[in-house]
Amino acid sequence: MNHFRVAVKLLANGIRYRCLKLTGRSAPLQAISLEITHRCICRCRMCNIWQIPGEIPDMPLFAWVGLLSSPELSGLREIDITGGEPFLREDLADLLEWVCSAKSTRFPQLRTVAITTNGLLTDRILAVVEPVLASMRAQGLDLVLACGLDAVGEQHDRIRNHKGAWRKLNATLDALEPLRAGSLNLILGIKTTIIPLNVDALEQIARFAEKHGLFTIISPCIITANRFGNSDLRAAMTLSDAEMQAVMRFYQGPSFAWSGHRLAMLEYLKTGRMKKPCSAGFNTVFVRHTGEVFPCPVIPTLLGNIRQDLLGEILSCPTAAQFRRHVGTFTACQTCTEPGLERLAWPFEGLTCLRHLLQMGRRDFARLVSHMGLDKYL
């Protein structure tokens, strides 16, 4: 990594970001999050997506392909696929193969396809992942699987509200390990949502991840009427003072490796206010299973629906410009602990990332870039 070149780029990005925010203009999208289904196997205690009536259909494959064919996505670096449980879609493999076939012509800068999964459908996951790995490798694409892991053992079953969830998740991770060993483009990790039920399990989760060579995303539960529809769970998901102190000790300890997120979280836990840059609506958007487009998965600001509107029109609408001018100042922004948005925002906003480079030094900054996957944006 040429650190001088990176520093210059971050400085330029910082100037551009402030100009864009002042005017409300968009930038070329670098990432897009697709909620391809609301269907789910689990009934997680911190999420209400599973309560969406089953008769509400998910958007069909051709509509997702139509969205990804939009010229506004030609600069994509990352596609995030989420749900519900994405592997419940029988055409998920078709979507991934289409991305591979379209990569060179439609989004030549694409580096990563990330899928968030509960990891329970072992056979289904293997049937999708194993054949597509070669196609993705040929196109220079990484496949990142983030598996939901909220405790070690039966406690995970209780949080996921699904008997046998821990056993099935372990079976999936064990089955994926030989594929990872033979394919450098398969990256495995875990995603943990901190709630009162698992505060005492964080160290054990971190040790499990380290033992199995898994990256970690460990952050507090987000309450939102938009993405998770869990506003009614606020009281049950709120950490007590003692639990907050326990989480702080975890973030301060050696088990937590995501240094950048650590700093933001410790400040938030101490003050009750999150201070971090955000690029939601600038270089990334979130698309629900219905086709509704939001600049942010947390804030319910609807920009339009790709089943009726062109993506370019959605991104340039007055509502989108207004959102971009005020991003970071909304009430939800003050308590947003979504770590994925940090990965997109730091390089785009520029100055925060530049400050880390100057403070951390070259070696530690390079480790941070590798751990957070910032390289595709630098």
N, C-alpha and C positions, 0 to 999 in steps of 0.2 A: 504494500500500500504506500503510495506517494503522499505522505502526510501534508506536505506543503500544498500540493494540488487539491487535496481534500479540504484543507483550511480555506483556500481561495474560493472553492465551490460553495462551501457552507456560508461564507460571508456574502457571496452573490445571492445565494438562496434567501438569506436573511433580508436583504434589501428587497428582493422580488416579493417575498411573502408580505411584507408590510405595505408595499404598493398595491398588491392584490386585495388585501384586507381593507385598505382605505377605499378602494373603488368597488369592492364586491365582485370583481371579475373572477372567473374560474381559471384554473390551470389545466393542462392536459392530465387526464386521469391516469394515475399510476397503479391503483389497486381498486378492486371492486369486490364487495362481499355479496354473495348470492345465497339467500335462504331458499333452497330449492324444494323444501318440503316442510310442512308443519307437523307431519306425522312423526310419532316417537314411540319407542318401546318403553322407556322409563316414565316415571311420574315423579320427577325430582322435586324435592321439598322447596327448592328456591326458584322454581320456574313454572310458569303456567302455559307454556306453548302447547303442551299436550292437551289442554282443555279446549283448544279450537275445535269446533265440531268437525267430525270426520267427513261430512258431506261437502264441506268447503273444499273445492278442488285446488290442487297445486297447478301452477302454470306448466303447460306441456313443454316437451323438449324443444319443439320447433320455435317456441317463443324465447326460450333461453338462448338458443343458437342465433335467433334474430337479434337479440340484445347484444350478444358478444360480437356480432358482425358490424356493429355500429362503428363508423369511422372515428368517433370520439374515444374509442378504446384502443387505438393503434399504438399508444405509448404505454400500455399496461406492462407492469413488472410482476404483478401478483394477482392471482384469482383465488379468493377465499370461498370455499363451499361449506355451507352450514345448514342447520335445520332447526328443529326436529332432528331426525336421524337421517343423514344423506344416503346411507347405504340401503335404506328402505326403497329408494327409487330404483326400479328395475332397469332404467335407462341411464344410470349414472356412468356406466362404462362407455356407453355411446357418446355421452357428453365429453368425457375425458379424451376419447379417441378423436372426437371432432376438434377439440382444442389442439391436440397434437398436429392434426392434419392442417389446421388453419394457422398455426403459429408463424410460419415463415412469411406468409402473405398479409395476415391481418394484425398480428401483434408481435413483430420480430424481437422486441425487447423483453418479452415475457420470460421470467426466470423461475417462477414458483407457482405451483397449484397446491393450496393447503386445504385439507378437509378436517373439520371437527367432527368427531364421532364418539359415541359412548362405548364403542368397541365390543358390543355384545354379539354381533352377527359374524362370528368368526369365519364360517365357510363363505358367506357372502362377501366379506371384506377381501379374503384371499382370492376369490374368483374375479373380483374387479381389479385388485391391485397388481397381482402377479402378471397378467397379460399386458397391462398398460405401461409397466415400468420400462420395458425395452423401447416402446414408442416414445416415451417421454425422454429417456436418456438420449435417443437419437436426435431429439430436438433441443437438447441442452436444458431440459426442464427438471427441476427437483419436485418430488412429491412429498409433501409434509403432512403427516398424520398426527393430529393433536387429540389424544384420547382422554376423555373425562375420567378423572380419578380423584375422588373426594375423601378417601380414607383408605387404610390398608386393612383388608379383612371384611368381616360381616358389617362393620360400621358403614362401609361403602354401599352395601345392599340397602341399609336403612335410609341413607340419604337419597339414593337413587330410587328408592321405593320399588325395587325389583329384586326378587329372590334369585340368588345365583349370579348377580351382576359382577361381583368380584371374581368369581371362578371363570366366568365367560371372558371378562376383560383380560385376565391373566393368560387364558388360552389363546386369545388373539395376539397379545404381545409376544408370547412364545412362538407362535406360528409365523409371525412377521420377522422375527430375528434372523432366520436364515436368508430371507429375502434382502434384508438390510445388509447382511454380511457380503452378499454377492452383488449388491447394487448400491453404489455410492450415492445415487440420486434419491434413495428412500431415507427420509429423516423422520424419526419417531420421537414423540414427546408426550407429556401429560399436561392437562389443563385442570387446575383445581380451583373451585369456588369456595372461598372461606366463608363459613357460616358458624353460628354458635355450636352446632353439632360436631364440627371437626377442628376447632381451634387447637385442641389437645393432640391432634394427629399430624400437624404440619411437619414436624421434624421427622417423623416416621415416613411420611410421604416423600420428603426430600432424600432420605436415605435410600428408599426404594428406587427412586429415579436415578440416583447416582450409581447404585449397584447395577442397574440395567442399562446405563448409558442413555438415559432419556432426558431431553431438554424439559425444562419446567416453566409453566406459566401459572403462578399462584397469586391470586388477588381476591379481594373481598367481593361479596355478592353485590351486583348492581340492581337497583330497584328502578324499574321503568315501565310505564304503561305501553311503551312501544315494542321493543324487541322481545322482552320476556313476559310482558303483561302481568307483572307480579306486584303491582302497587299494594294489593291487599295483604301482602306478606311482609310489609315493612317492619312491623313490630316484631314478628317472629325472627326476622333475619338481622335485626340490629344487635350489634355486639355490646356486651356490658363493658364497664370500665376495666374490669379485670381481664376480660377477653381481649380488649384492645391492647392492654399492656402485654399480654402473651403474644399477640401478633407482632407487636413492636420488637419484642425480644427475638422473635423468629427472623424478622427482616434484618436485625442488627447482627445476627449470628452468622457463622461461616457456612451454614447449609444453604443460604439463599444466594444464588449466583447471579441473578439478573441485576447487576449493580445500578443501572440507570433507573429502573423501576423501583428499586430499593429506596433511593434518595427521595423520589416523589412520594412514595407511600409513607415513609417515616415522617415527612413534613405534614402530610395529610392527617396521619394518626395523631400527631402532636397538636395540630391547630384546628382540625375539622374542616380544612379548606384545601382543595387540590390546586396546586400551582404547576401547570405544565402546558406546553404549547399544544395546539390542536389544528389539524389540517382537514377535518371533516368538511365535506362539501367543496374543498379545493382540489385535492388530488385523489379523493376516494368518495364513494357513495355506497349505500346499502340498499339492496333490492329484496323485498319480501316475496314470499311464495305466490302472492297475488299479482305481482308485477308493480306494486307500489314502490316508488323510489324516494328514499330519504337521504339527506346529506349525512345523517348520523343515526346509528342504530338505537341510541339512547333517547334522543329528543324527537318527539312525534311531529316534526315539521314535514308535511307531505309536499313533495315537489311535483308529482305527477305519476302517471302509470304508463309503463312502456307498452302496454297492450293497446293504448289509445294515442300515445304521444311519442314523438321521436326523442331519442336521448339528448340530442343537441338542443332541442327546444326546452327540455326539462332542466338542463344544466344552466341555461341562459335566462330562465324565467325570473321575474322580479322577486319572488319568494326566495329563490336560491341566492340571489345577490344580497338580499337583506340578511339572510342567515349568515353568509360569509362575513359580512361586515361586523357581526356581533358574536361570532363564534368565540367561545372562551368566557363570555360574560353571562351566559344563561345560568339560571339557578342549578340546573342539572350538571353543568360544567364544574361547579364548585365541589361536587362529590363524586365525579366520574373516576372510577378506578379501572377502566377498560385498558388493559395493557397493549392490546393489538393496535390501538390508535396511536400509541407512542411510537411504535416502530415506523409508522407512516409519517408522523408529524415531525420527529426530530430532524431528519435530514432536510425536509421540506421547509420547515421554519428556520433552520440554519443556525441561528445564534446559540440556542441551547446546546446543540450538538457540538458547535465550535468551542463553547465554554468547557464542555467535558473533555474535548481533545486537549485543550491547554492545561486543564487541571490534572488530568489523569496521566498524561504522558503517552508516548507512542505505543508502548507494549500493552499497557492496560486498555488503552482505547481500542487497539486492534482486537483484543479479546472481547470487549464490549460489542464491537461491530459484528464479530462472528456469532456471539451468543444471541444477539437480537435480530440477526439477519438484515442488518442495515446495508450490507455491501451492495445489494441490488439497487439501492437508492442513492448510493454514493458514486 
